Amino acid sequence: MIRRVAYLCMQATREGQASYAHVNEIINGLRRHGVEVDLYEPYWREGDRPPGLLGKAWGYLTVQCRLIFCLRRYDLLYIRSHFMAGLAIWGARALGVPQVHEVNGPLEDLYVMYPWTRRLDALLSALTRSQRRMAAAIIAVTPQMAAWCAKGSGNPNVHVVPNGANLDLFHPGARHPEAPSGSYAIFFGSFSPWQGIDTMLEAVKSPEWPAGTRLVLAGDGAEQAKVEAAAAADDRVVYLGVKAYRDLPGFVAPAAVGLCVKDDGGNHANTGWSPLKLYEMMAVGIPVVVTDLPGQFEVVERAQAGLVIKPGDATALARAVARLVNEPGERLAMGRRGHEHVSREHSWDRRSLDTLDILQSVMKGAAKA
């Protein structure tokens, strides 16, 4: 029986980003099912000034040292995979504490965010492979990513646990008093290079974009300056800033359309996507427009909950938004089907139970060893 788990997240969780929801929802779900979970993450927090390279390195070192000092208290170490987590991984191995690694994306994401790191690909890939070989189990968010992890690491014990939505927060009746009025399409989350920010901003300028409908964006990140500039220049673009996790559903549910138009950069054409925002948009009962990348378009097509377009096609995006805005019957039917699909298959409570089953199997294996 598993009683205490140490959860290591090397990326400091911040509201408005997917990692905040994923980490906290899994932890809270495990706690609801009787597991004591302690989160270990770097020292910087929401509102802190982002640290530089040396500051991050110091944060990575100190959080792992603190964890290793306490590691004997725990039955298992759960790690949100990170190439800098080697100290904790080797510490757990030396102390005989079984470990589970959760993989949310390929190293290519790092190279897209910080191009200079691509020069270290051979080293980082070797580090990642060696770390994952030491895992008693690996959890990936898509089948494609699971196959990629198994092949790359040689570790066959890989499981698929997709992302989900908090149905208590994300539901069709959610409303926030500060939500924009009128018709709008919404995007929220991290403004990373692969999120299709350029495509969305270009789509608003298209003659195909529906009159009277605005593009609303919430979040922050690398592409934030583009969003702020577009909002200043065009009143059809609205930038909300970062919204607290508990407030966010009240801005999403009133929208006409949700946008998850990731591009095909990096390695995600092979490893797939499992965007939290996709499940959260569907949970509030609005239709979605997604790009035809694995891990996301299958969900939408299976649920018949939205429209699928090619990555980077701003005109197709504008047409899709116009279709959903101008066809209220189709829009409402897609939103209803999406809500029903997520309620059945993608609640965070279900995801936490899936995770707990894997952790329990790891503990049984460790007991027999």
Residue pairs with C-beta under 8 A, 6 or more apart in sequence:
1 360
1 363
2 35
2 75
2 76
2 356
2 359
2 360
2 363
3 35
3 36
3 75
4 35
4 36
4 37
4 38
4 73
4 74
4 75
4 76
5 30
5 35
5 36
5 37
5 38
5 74
5 75
5 76
5 77
5 78
5 359
6 37
6 38
6 40
6 67
6 70
6 71
6 73
6 74
6 76
6 77
6 78
7 23
7 26
7 27
7 37
7 38
7 39
7 40
7 78
7 79
7 80
8 40
8 41
8 63
8 64
8 67
8 77
8 78
8 79
8 80
8 85
8 88
9 19
9 23
9 39
9 40
9 41
9 80
10 41
10 42
10 60
10 63
10 80
10 82
10 84
10 85
11 19
11 41
11 42
11 80
11 82
12 41
12 42
12 43
12 44
12 45
12 59
13 19
13 20
13 23
13 24
13 41
14 20
14 45
14 46
15 46
15 242
15 243
15 244
15 245
16 188
16 189
16 190
16 218
16 219
16 220
16 242
16 243
16 244
16 245
16 248
17 189
17 190
17 219
17 221
18 163
18 189
18 190
18 275
18 276
18 277
19 80
19 104
20 245
21 166
21 245
21 276
21 280
22 104
22 163
22 276
23 39
23 80
24 245
25 164
25 166
25 348
25 351
25 352
26 348
26 351
26 352
26 355
27 37
27 39
28 348
28 352
29 348
29 349
29 351
29 352
29 353
29 355
29 356
30 37
30 352
30 355
30 356
30 359
31 37
32 349
32 352
33 352
33 353
33 356
35 356
35 359
37 78
38 70
38 74
40 63
40 64
40 66
40 67
41 63
42 56
42 59
42 60
42 62
42 63
43 59
43 62
43 63
44 50
44 51
44 55
44 59
51 58
51 59
57 84
60 84
60 85
61 87
64 85
64 87
64 88
64 91
65 87
67 77
67 88
67 91
68 87
68 88
68 91
68 92
68 95
71 77
71 91
71 92
71 95
71 97
72 95
72 97
74 97
75 97
75 98
75 363
76 97
76 98
76 99
76 100
76 359
76 362
76 363
77 88
77 92
77 97
77 98
77 99
77 100
78 99
78 100
78 102
78 359
79 85
79 88
79 89
79 99
79 100
79 101
79 102
79 135
80 102
80 104
81 101
81 102
81 103
81 104
81 128
81 131
81 132
83 107
83 110
83 124
83 127
83 128
83 131
85 131
86 127
86 131
89 99
89 131
89 134
90 134
92 98
92 99
92 134
93 99
93 134
98 136
98 362
98 363
98 365
98 366
99 134
99 135
99 136
100 135
100 136
100 137
100 138
100 139
100 358
100 359
100 362
101 131
101 132
101 135
101 137
101 138
101 139
102 138
102 139
102 140
103 132
103 138
103 139
103 140
103 141
103 145
103 149
104 141
105 145
105 266
105 268
105 271
106 145
106 148
106 266
106 267
106 268
106 270
106 271
107 121
107 124
107 125
107 128
107 267
108 265
108 266
108 267
108 268
109 192
109 194
109 266
110 117
110 124
111 117
111 118
111 121
111 266
112 192
112 193
112 194
112 265
112 266
113 192
113 193
113 222
117 124
125 152
128 152
128 153
129 152
129 153
129 154
132 138
132 149
132 152
132 153
132 155
133 153
133 154
133 155
135 153
135 155
135 157
136 157
136 362
136 365
136 366
137 157
137 158
137 159
137 358
137 361
137 362
138 146
138 149
138 150
138 153
138 155
138 157
138 158
138 159
139 158
139 159
139 160
139 161
139 355
139 358
140 146
140 148
140 149
140 158
140 159
140 160
140 161
141 160
141 161
141 162
141 163
141 272
141 274
141 295
142 160
142 162
142 271
142 272
142 273
142 274
142 294
142 295
143 160
143 272
143 295
144 270
144 271
144 272
144 294
144 295
145 160
145 271
145 272
145 295
146 158
146 159
146 160
147 158
148 267
148 270
148 271
149 155
149 158
150 156
150 158
159 354
159 358
161 351
161 354
161 355
161 358
162 274
162 295
162 346
162 351
163 274
163 275
163 276
163 278
163 279
163 346
163 351
164 276
164 279
164 342
164 346
164 347
164 348
164 350
164 351
165 276
165 279
165 280
165 282
165 283
165 342
165 346
165 347
165 348
166 280
166 283
166 347
166 348
167 283
167 342
167 343
167 347
167 348
167 349
169 245
169 246
169 248
169 249
170 249
170 252
170 253
170 280
170 283
170 284
171 249
171 253
171 283
171 284
171 285
171 339
172 253
172 284
172 285
172 335
172 339
173 253
174 249
174 250
174 252
174 253
174 284
175 250
175 253
175 254
176 247
176 249
176 250
176 251
177 250
178 251
179 250
179 251
179 254
180 214
180 216
180 238
180 251
180 254
182 212
182 213
182 214
183 210
183 212
183 213
183 214
183 256
183 325
184 213
184 214
184 215
184 216
184 238
184 254
184 255
184 256
185 213
185 214
185 215
185 216
185 255
185 256
185 257
185 258
185 259
185 289
185 321
186 216
186 217
186 218
186 251
186 252
186 255
186 257
186 258
186 259
186 281
187 195
187 197
187 200
187 215
187 216
187 217
187 218
187 219
187 258
187 259
187 260
187 261
187 277
188 217
188 218
188 219
188 243
188 248
188 251
188 252
188 277
189 195
189 218
189 219
189 275
189 276
189 277
190 219
190 220
190 221
191 197
191 217
191 219
191 220
191 221
191 222
191 223
191 224
191 226
191 227
192 221
192 222
192 223
193 222
193 223
193 265
194 262
194 263
194 265
194 266
194 268
195 223
195 261
195 262
195 263
196 259
196 261
196 262
196 263
196 291
196 311
196 312
197 217
197 223
197 226
197 227
198 223
198 226
198 312
199 261
199 263
199 311
199 312
199 313
199 314
199 317
200 215
200 217
200 259
200 261
200 314
200 317
201 215
201 226
201 227
201 230
201 237
202 314
203 209
203 215
203 314
203 315
203 317
203 318
203 321
204 215
204 230
204 234
204 236
204 237
204 318
205 234
205 314
206 314
206 315
206 318
207 318
208 315
208 318
208 319
208 322
209 236
209 318
209 321
209 322
210 318
210 321
210 322
210 325
210 326
213 236
213 256
213 321
213 322
213 325
214 235
214 236
214 237
214 238
215 236
215 237
215 238
216 238
216 240
216 251
216 255
217 227
217 231
217 237
217 238
217 239
217 240
218 239
218 240
218 241
218 242
218 243
218 248
218 251
219 242
220 241
220 242
227 237
227 239
228 239
230 237
230 239
231 237
231 238
231 239
240 251
243 251
248 280
249 280
249 284
252 258
252 280
252 281
252 284
252 286
253 284
253 285
253 286
255 286
256 286
256 321
256 324
256 325
256 331
257 286
257 287
257 288
257 289
257 320
257 321
257 324
257 325
257 331
258 277
258 278
258 281
258 282
258 286
258 287
258 288
258 289
258 306
259 288
259 289
259 317
259 321
260 275
260 277
260 278
260 281
260 288
260 289
260 290
260 291
260 296
261 289
261 290
261 291
261 309
261 311
261 317
262 268
262 273
262 275
262 290
262 291
262 293
262 296
262 311
263 291
263 311
263 312
264 291
264 293
264 311
264 312
268 293
268 294
268 295
269 293
269 294
272 293
272 294
272 295
272 296
273 293
273 294
273 295
273 296
274 295
274 296
275 296
278 288
278 290
278 296
278 299
278 300
279 299
279 342
279 346
281 288
281 338
282 288
282 299
282 303
282 305
282 306
282 335
282 338
282 339
282 341
282 342
282 346
283 338
283 339
283 342
283 343
283 346
284 339
285 335
285 336
285 338
285 339
286 331
286 335
286 338
287 305
287 306
287 307
287 324
287 330
287 331
287 334
287 335
287 338
288 300
288 305
288 306
288 307
288 338
289 306
289 307
289 308
289 309
289 317
289 320
289 321
289 324
290 296
290 297
290 300
290 306
290 307
290 308
290 309
291 297
291 308
291 309
291 310
291 311
292 308
292 309
292 310
292 311
293 311
297 308
299 305
299 341
300 306
300 307
300 308
300 338
301 308
302 341
303 337
303 338
303 340
303 341
303 342
304 334
304 337
305 334
305 335
305 337
305 338
305 341
306 324
306 334
306 338
307 320
307 323
307 324
309 316
309 317
309 320
310 316
323 330
324 330
324 331
324 334
325 331
